[in-house]
Structure formats: structure tokens, C-alpha cells
């Protein structure tokens, strides 16, 4: 009796001090590269609507007679939900897993675009394009990046750089594609076709299989573990990084949203401007790959190069007020893509 009681007490004490931590086994290759390709396509599709927003503005002004200031709310709310959605997306990933969240996010984006095809009032467009599609984008965009982290450790920077080139491909493919669909089929039919394209996000999510878990016993209290995990939040460098990223997100969508209408008001055709985004996307891919290689090999240069790119990105905006011809908009998009 005494032996049993002491054994029970000893076991209870160990449970309080020892935590069994389960972590994912990251292959750093193999199927991870297939997932990287799938997430490249996922990010390409999830940002397709945002990349084409400026083209949509010009056609909605002609077809529905909406004011540009009013239409800018569509892209603004969509972008806001896409970025701030990270707060609830991470919780959903922890509860349901990467695969389910990606598939559900793809279905939500498909639903939003399909609803927009049958919308003629501004309120319905706001609900479908801004709110529903924005929420779906939050699930697919954030989860697409997190999926890379589940498969890579040492080669993570290269994998993330390759996957995020999907954002650049979106700028190459979808502005001109949207312009073609809108010119040939009109707004309603174009959005129906576009929604069918976005349904491929479900296929991208199906590629991400759950990783095996390995158990590891560590002797730390829960309070010590939480304090260690959250210590970086007090770092001044991290706080500056968050602030800079916030300001960057405020301005990154402006060129895509307003360059087509700005160029059109100055005598440049929308079809020509949509093609300038091809050059922007190509330079964006080049910039991401270069930055990924530098981050992998020379990690101590990352902050300086990133700061220089942010400064150059902001200064490149000064080209737009003085642009009246096509080559000037081409120059701006090339610089904007490289530094984005």
C-alpha cells in the first residue's frame, strides 16, 4: 500500500515537470518539393483576384457606372480581410489541419467569385468580392505559406521563395487573362469562368498530406515554455519589422488597383497596361529568387537588403504622377516588381 502510494505520487510529480512534446518530422525534400509546387499554384490562384482588381475597376465603371472611389472599397476590404485573417487562420490550422483549411478556403473563394457573377448592385459586389472572397483568401494565402514550414527546416528559405513566386505568376497571368475574359464575355460570364479557375485551389490543398509526429520528452514547465516562445515579441527589432510590414501592406496593393484606371485616363489603353504587369511579375519572380538565395547563404545581409527594397519600393511610386506614356508605366511596373 505504501509502495503503491509513493509510486503514484512520484508519477504525478513527473507529469507536472515533464512535458511530452509532439513535433512534425520535416523531410526537407522529397514530397516537400511537390507541396512547394502546389503551394506556388495555390498562392498564384489565391491572389488572382487581387492582381486583377484594377482591370475589374475599369470594366465595372463602364458596365455599372460606379465611381472609382466607391469601387476602391472592394479591393481595400478584400485586402484587409486577406491580411488580418492570419489571426484566426492560424487557430483554424491548429484545430483542423493545413489540408482542410486550404480546401475550405478554396471553396469560399470559388463561392465569392460565383456570387459576383450574379451581382449587379454595389452591396452584393461588396459582400461577394470583398468579404467572402477576402475571407477565403485569408485561409488559402496564410495556410499556403504555413504548409511550406511543415515540410522544410534547413531549406525553408529556398522553398518559401519558390512557393511565393506564385504571387508573381499571378501578376503575369491574371491581369491580361481578366482583360481578355471581360472584353470577350462581359462581367458576369467572366466571373463565372474565373470562379471555375479558382476551384483548383481545392486540388492544391489536397496535395498537402498530414505529417508524421514524433514525441520528445522535455523537462520544462508550461510557464517557462510560454515565456520562451513569446520572448521575441519584446525584441525592438521585431517590433520595427512588424511596423514596417504593416506600412508595406498598406501600399503594396495600390499599383495593382489604380494603375489601369490612371493609365486609361491619360490615353493609354487598358489592354496595353494589363500587359505591363507581365513584366512586373517576371521581375517579381527574379527578385524573390535572388532574395531567397541571399537569405539562405548570407542571412546576416537579409535585414539590410529588405530595408533597401522597401525604400526603393516606396520611391518608385514617384514615377506614377509624371507618367503619361506607356513606356513610363512599363518602367514603373518593372521597378515595382523587382522591389516588391
Rosetta blueprint (number, residue, H / E / L):
1 X L
2 X H
3 X H
4 X H
5 X H
6 X H
7 X H
8 X H
9 X H
10 X H
11 X H
12 X H
13 X H
14 X H
15 X H
16 X H
17 X H
18 X L
19 X E
20 X E
21 X E
22 X E
23 X E
24 X E
25 X L
26 X L
27 X L
28 X L
29 X L
30 X L
31 X H
32 X H
33 X H
34 X H
35 X H
36 X H
37 X H
38 X H
39 X H
40 X H
41 X H
42 X H
43 X H
44 X H
45 X H
46 X H
47 X L
48 X H
49 X H
50 X H
51 X H
52 X L
53 X H
54 X H
55 X H
56 X H
57 X H
58 X H
59 X H
60 X H
61 X H
62 X H
63 X H
64 X H
65 X L
66 X L
67 X L
68 X H
69 X H
70 X H
71 X H
72 X H
73 X H
74 X H
75 X H
76 X H
77 X H
78 X H
79 X H
80 X H
81 X H
82 X H
83 X H
84 X H
85 X L
86 X H
87 X H
88 X H
89 X H
90 X H
91 X H
92 X H
93 X H
94 X H
95 X H
96 X H
97 X L
98 X H
99 X H
100 X H
101 X H
102 X H
103 X H
104 X H
105 X H
106 X H
107 X H
108 X H
109 X H
110 X H
111 X H
112 X H
113 X H
114 X H
115 X H
116 X H
117 X H
118 X L
119 X L
120 X L
121 X L
122 X H
123 X H
124 X H
125 X H
126 X H
127 X H
128 X H
129 X H
130 X H
131 X H
132 X H
133 X H
134 X H
135 X H
136 X H
137 X H
138 X H
139 X H
140 X H
141 X H
142 X H
143 X H
144 X H
145 X H
146 X H
147 X H
148 X H
149 X H
150 X H
151 X H
152 X L
153 X L
154 X L
155 X L
156 X H
157 X H
158 X H
159 X H
160 X H
161 X H
162 X H
163 X H
164 X H
165 X H
166 X H
167 X H
168 X H
169 X H
170 X H
171 X H
172 X H
173 X H
174 X H
175 X H
176 X H
177 X H
178 X H
179 X H
180 X H
181 X H
182 X H
183 X H
184 X H
185 X H
186 X H
187 X H
188 X H
189 X H
190 X H
191 X H
192 X H
193 X H
194 X H
195 X H
196 X H
197 X H
198 X H
199 X L
200 X H
201 X H
202 X H
203 X H
204 X H
205 X H
206 X H
207 X L
208 X L
209 X L
210 X L
211 X L
212 X L
213 X E
214 X E
215 X E
216 X E
217 X E
218 X E
219 X L
220 X L
221 X L
222 X H
223 X H
224 X H
225 X H
226 X H
227 X H
228 X H
229 X H
230 X L
231 X H
232 X H
233 X H
234 X H
235 X L
236 X H
237 X H
238 X H
239 X H
240 X H
241 X H
242 X H
243 X H
244 X H
245 X H
246 X H
247 X H
248 X H
249 X H
250 X H
251 X H
252 X H
253 X L
254 X H
255 X H
256 X H
257 X H
258 X H
259 X H
260 X H
261 X H
262 X H
263 X H
264 X H
265 X H
266 X L
267 X L
268 X L
269 X L
270 X H
271 X H
272 X H
273 X H
274 X H
275 X H
276 X H
277 X H
278 X H
279 X H
280 X H
281 X H
282 X H
283 X H
284 X H
285 X H
286 X H
287 X H
288 X H
289 X H
290 X H
291 X H
292 X H
293 X H
294 X H
295 X H
296 X H
297 X H
298 X L
299 X H
300 X H
301 X H
302 X H
303 X H
304 X H
305 X H
306 X H
307 X H
308 X H
309 X H
310 X H
311 X H
312 X H
313 X H
314 X H
315 X H
316 X H
317 X H
318 X H
319 X H
320 X H
321 X H
322 X H
323 X L
324 X L
325 X L
326 X H
327 X H
328 X H
329 X H
330 X H
331 X H
332 X H
333 X H
334 X H
335 X H
336 X H
337 X H
338 X H
339 X H
340 X L
